[in-house]
Amino acid sequence: MPPLAYDEPTNPWLSWDYLRDNAQTIRMALLDHTLITVESVTVAVLIAVPLAVLAYWVRPLATPILTSAGVLYTVPSLALFAFLAPFLGTGRLTVVVGLVLYALLVLVRSSLTGLVAVPDDVREAAIAMGYGRARRLVRIELPLALPAILTGVRLATVSTVALTTVGALVGSHGALGGLMLAGFRNNLYKAQIVTAGLLCVLLALLLDGLLLLLGRAFTPWTRRRSVGARSGRPSPGSTIH
């Protein structure tokens, strides 16, 4: 990270001079923070959804899978990063692996909840039409579980944005956590700390909003259902093709 500029003799909480003099550094930190978050959540989804499907198909495995993810979630973030560091080093990989492990519980639980909530009559109709397990999962069950899955993705994304700041302690100094840590080390430079903190909040809100819009785009039937409920008219149900 390039050296930061400190031109003001005072130590304000907000400083336009700080933003102007360090704009490039702040942009790099924000971009790195965003990339780490997106990468971690994406990998977590790719792991969590198959685990949820496995728990859905083999119900005795549901409790061990959820319990294992729950145990990982209860480990303090700094302790988890410290445990991973001897094996993965002190860098970006350690941060991403730790964030993936933290996101698994939320994503597995939401995905499994969505799959279990698929109406029995829809599932039985698919079976009667000759749908096999895999085809039924792809064409019927996963689409109907998508709202619950996306809710879990939103929760995991917001928490990951926050936890990424802790990564500065194990070598991920390019993200916003690095700015915060440097601010504390530079005689409590308030403008730097507040800027990084506000950007974390704004990033979390932005990503959550984008995922909300994405969810509405991919699940239009949920909007029709809510409109139908408010108007008192039955909305068209899901059809099997």
Buried (B, 14 or more C-beta within 10 A) or exposed (E): BEEBEBEEEEBEEEBEEBEEBBEEBBEBBBEBBBBBBEBBBEBBBEBBBEBBBBBBEEEEEBEEBBEBBEEBBEBEBEEBBBEBBEEBEBBBBBBBBBBBBBBBBBBBBBBBBBBBEBEEEBBEBBEEEEBEEEEBBEBBBBBBBBBBBBBBBBBBBBBBBBBBBBBBBBBBBBBBBBBBBBBEEEEEBBBBBBBBBEBBEEBBEEBBEEBEEEBEEEBEBBEEBEEEEEEEEEBEEEEEE
